Every structure is written in C-alpha cells, then in structure tokens.
Amino acid sequence: MSVIAEEEVRGGRVVFKEISAEDEDQQPTEIESLCMNCYQNGTTRLLLTKIPFFKEVILSSFTCPNCNWSNTEIQSAGRIQEEGVSYTLLVRSKQDMNREVVKADCATTRIPELDFEIPAFTQKGALSTIEGLIDRAVAGLEQDQPTRKTTAPEVASKIDEFIEKLKKLKDVESPFTLIIDDPSGNSFVENPFVPQKDEALTVTRYKRTAQQDIQLGLKADDDNEEEKPGNDIETLRNEVLKFDTNCPECNAPASTNMKLVQIPHFKEVIIMATNCDSCGHRTNEVKSGGATEELGTRITLHLTDPSDMSRDLLKSETCGVHIPELEFELGMAAVGGKFTTVEGLLKDVKDLIVDKNPFTCGDSSTPERTKKLELFGKKIDQIIAGEMEAHIILDDPAGNSYLQNVYAPEPDPEMKIEKYERTFEQNEELGLNDMKTEGYHDQSADR
C-alpha cells in the first residue's frame, strides 16, 4: 500500500482523489471475497481517496448478501509517520459531533470525563465522525449484553448504565473531552476552520518510545542493545532491579529489589528493599543518588497537626534526628537510611528506644529505667496522635536528607531549612578531609 501512496499520479491519472459526495467518477473497486460469518461469498469494495488537509487512505467495505453481515475498515495508504500524534478535542456543541475522524487501528481513544478508554489494536481503523465513534463504542458494549444478563446480571446492569452515559454524550448537554492518541501518526480529527486555528482542538506531535516502535513492528524486542535496561538511564529509572542475596537474619537465599526514585523538588535516590521468604525478615534502605553537598542541611519542622504525620521524609544514613521537647537526640548511624513518613520515623524511634531496647527486660532492666522509657514511648504516641506539639530536627552534614513541603513551590510556614558549613569533625566523620579530588592527575604523572 505504501508504494501506491507514493505514486499518487500514474500515467496522467490521479489515483487518490479528494473525498467528495459530488464526484460521480470516483467509483470503488469491487472484489468477490469470503464472508467470515457464514463462509459464503460476499463483496468487498475498495476506494482509494484523499482526505483534504490530511493524507491518502484506503476505505474498504464488505457486505454479504447471504447473511447480511457487513464490515467497514480504513487503512492508511502512506507510511508510518516519523512522530506520533495526539488530538485533544473539547466537544461543546452538536456541530462538533459531525467532525470527520480517521482512527487508525493502533490509536487509543479516551473520554476522561467518563474514565472511558478504547485501547489500541482492539478495533479496526475507521473513517467516521465523533458521533460515529460513540455509536461504535456503544455497539461493541451491547454486543454481549444478552449473554451477560444471564451469566452476570450485576455486570450487565452496570454496563447498561455506562451505555446510557455514552448515549447522552451525543446530546452534548455538557462539554466533554475526546482524546485520540496514535503513535503511528496516521489518525486525524477534522478542523472545520482550516486554514484558521481551531481553538477547541489541540494537536501534539511526540517522539515514539521504544515500546511503541515494537508494537508498530518497526523494531524487534532485541533490536537495540542501547535501549535495554542496563544501558538506558531513562529505562533504568522506570525499572525495579532485582538481584540475589542472603538474608541478614537467617542467611537463607533472598532477593533484594532496587529502584531509582526522583523525589520532587529534591534529587534522585536509590531505594533498596530485602524480603526473606524463609523467616519473614524485611529490611529497607535508602542511598543518595548524588554526591555529598557542599553545605550541610538542617531541617526543622514544627508538628502542629496530625496531617503532618503523612509528610514524606528521606533520612539518609548520615542524618541525625533531634526532638527538643523530649530531650532526645539520635545519631546519624542509629536507624540508617530510610524513605518513609514523619509517622514512620517516629515509630522507628519508638521501636529502637522502647520496644526493642535490650535494657528494658531481663536482669539489665531497672524499674526506674523501664518507667522512664515507657513515658518516652507514651509521649511519642501523643505526638503521632496530634495531642502534643513538638519540633523534629533532621541534621544532615552531607545535605542528602529531605522533608516534604506540602506548600511547594511556596515556602512552608512550619518548616525551616538551614544550610551551614561543616565543621572539621563532621568532615572527618564523613571521610572528606582525606579525600582529594583536585590535581591528582598531576601527582600520578609525577610518580
């Protein structure tokens, strides 16, 4: 078909003429073909035509005089385009329902207001109108309704309700959005105001993904080594990597999952989680995906509302935690790196200090110490429940910790972020004093 498309004129005769109801010379080609419904012979009609302001297409229509079965289809007579295309139309009147639409078989159709989607390759290509697309969707849903009403009456009832919603769209009582997304770039929605701009129609061209190229048959799964997860950083960000390891508790074989996560308004981090099927032990750890910052970071959050407990929190392995109201301070390596919430961090603190403290049970415990730790645990519970106001301070000399700003990108009135110069002792603890990154090429050349 692509060869036909490239040769629009053959021997002085125009092969692809613009589609028109007034052209009497434009007659379809008729071919006798097999009916796939009754397996007798029917007739297929082919029409090579050109849609104004679009491209060449081939219309095919089959009818069977024996069983009255019919089928229509449209195919692009051109090649797959360099870019995909997405049409977003705001349907505001009944006139919009009459817009012509070319929908390729690889196009996805969506109506967000109804949370309705027709996936790619589930329908044949069609030359229709907006109203025709809706009628076609209704017909597809009604096709198996008699069987559903017998086998699954509840499902059939819900589908009937949805069909009524689709039918009401044709009355355009309220505006709705129609989106046609075609990675092949061969779909089309009419602009009745051509050559002027259509304010209700937005056309977006985009570069296809590797997966879309595979779906269109433009490349095989293993065509490009560079686009495999190990070599493409974009693919790596979307993949969960899995590798074998041993459980730190029972030493049984286990698996560790690792994923790169981009935290909004912050940076990229690596989240690692290990789950042991033998003993049920679970661990998770967060590593910074970037370098040590030039300045340390101190984040102070005033906890005034229970909703503060749901704020996302990234505590790196170099971050200390301080709660002044409880006279509590946790060193940087006590809990390790975590990506959790404020509530999750407070619960970890309680587990570490109260529930899992070896000095609260057995011969090592004393009534005074046990009572003091129980009181500490109750105060943590009060902070989590919002019954006690407190401040939580994350002090990270490496600058790789984060606390969600729910007002972003505006400043958070309850949160204060300070940058500071690290002391010599902090640089020593981070191993930065002995780290030389400048001039080492010159020194190695001298040796």
C-alpha positions, 0 to 999 in steps of 0.5 A: 500500500505504501508504494501506491501512496507514493505514486499518487499520479500514474500515467496522467491519472490521479489515483487518490482523489479528494473525498467528495459526495459530488464526484460521480467518477470516483467509483470503488473497486469491487472484489468477490471475497469470503464472508467470515460469518457464514463462509459464503461469498460476499463483496468487498469494495475498495476506494482509494481517496484523499482526505483534504488537509490530511493524507491518502487512505484506503476505505474498504467495505464488505457486505454479504448478501447471504447473511447480511453481515457487513464490515467497514475498515480504513487503512492508511495508504502512506507510511508510518509517520516519523512522530506520533500524534495526539488530538485533544478535542473539547466537544461543546456543541452538536456541530462538533459531533459531525467532525470527520475522524480517521482512527487508525487501528493502533490509536487509543481513544479516551473520554476522561470525563467518563474514565472511558478508554478504547485501547489500541489494536482492539478495533479496526481503523475507521473513517467516521465522525465523533458521533460515529465513534460513540455509536461504535463504542456503544455497539461493541458494549451491547454486543454481549449484553444478552449473554451477560444478563444471564451469566452476570446480571450485576455486570450487565446492569452496570454496563447498561448504565455506562451505555446510557452515559455514552448515549447522552454524550451525543446530546452534548448537554455538557462539554466533554473531552475526546482524546485520540492518541496514535503513535503511528501518526496516521489518525486525524480529527477534522478542523472545520476552520482550516486554514484558521486555528481551531481553538477547541482542538489541540494537536501534539506531535511526540517522539515514539518510545521504544515500546511503541516502535515494537508494537508498530513492528518497526523494531524487534524486542532485541533490536537495540542493545542501547535501549535495554535496561542496563544501558538506558538511564531513562529505562533504568529509572522506570525499572525495579532491579532485582538481584540475589542475596542472603538474608541478614537474619537467617542467611537463607537465599533472598532477593533484594529489589532496587529502584531509582526514585526522583523525589520532587523538588529534591534529587534522585535516590536509590531505594533498596528493599530485602524480603526473606521468604524463609523467616519473614525478615524485611529490611529497607534502605535508602542511598543518595543518588548524588554526591555529598553537598557542599553545605550541610542541611538542617531541617526543622519542622514544627508538628502542629497537626496530625496531617503532618504525620503523612509528610514524606521524609528521606533520612539518609544514613548520615542524618541525625534526628533531634526532638527538643521537647523530649530531650532526645537526640539520635545519631546519624548511624542509629536507624540508617537510611530510610524513605518513609513518613514523619509517622514512620520515623517516629515509630522507628524511634519508638521501636529502637528506644522502647520496644526493642531496647535490650535494657528494658527486660531481663536482669539489665532492666531497672524499674526506674529505667523501664518507667522512664522509657515507657513515658518516652514511648507514651509521649511519642504516641501523643505526638503521632496522635496530634495531642502534643506539639513538638519540633523534629530536627533532621541534621544532615552534614552531607545535605542528602536528607529531605522533608516534604513541603506540602506548600511547594513551590511556596515556602512552608510556614512550619518548616525551616531549612538551614544550610551551614558549613561543616565543621572539621569533625563532621568532615572527618566523620564523613571521610572528606578531609582525606579525600582529594579530588583536585590535581591528582592527575598531576601527582600520578604523572609525577610518580 
